């Protein structure tokens, strides 16, 4: 192998290592929030109405611990 080929190989390996490192650090955490709203209406006598509304919020936090 010539010096030029060796230099290209070393640069390729360094780029691959830096890409893997950046992906590992960039994908270290994830936050997800889901909101579910349920609404129910029941009409009664005259102008009186009843509305029942429930709201559920779920949250998930996944983070990679770097020691």
N, C-alpha and C positions, 0 to 999 in steps of 0.2 A: 504494500500500500504506500502511496505517496503521502507526503506531508499534507497536501491539500485534501486528500480523501480522509485522512485521520482527523483533520480540523473540522470537516463537514460532519463526521460521525460524532465528535465530541459536542459540537453545537446542537445537533439533533437530540442527543441524550439530555443535554441541559434544558432545552426547550420542553421536552417531554416531562422532565422532573418538575420544572416550574409550573407547567400546566396542571399536573397532578396536585401540586401543593395549593395552587390557587383554587382548584375545584374543591379540595378538601376543606379549605377555610371558608370559601364562599357558600358552601352547602352545609354549614354547621348548625343551622337552626331553622325551625319552621313553626309558624304560628297559624292556627286555624280557628276561626270562629264561625259557628253556625247558629242562625236564629230561626226558630220555628214559631209562627204566630197562628193561633187557632181562634176563630171568631164564630160565635153562635148568637143568633137573634131569635127571640120568641116574643111575638106580639100578644098583648093581653087586652083587656077591656078598655074601651075609650081611647084616649091619647097616651095611655101608659104603655111603655115598652120596656123590655128587659134585654140587656146586651151583656153577654158573658164573653170575655176575651182573656185568653191565656197566652203568655209569651215565655218561651223556653230559650235560654241562651246557653250554648255549650262552647267551651273553650278548651283547646288542647295546645300545649306548648311543648315542643320537642327541641331540645338543644343539646348539642354535642359538648361534652365536658373536656376541655383541653387541660391536661395536667402537666 
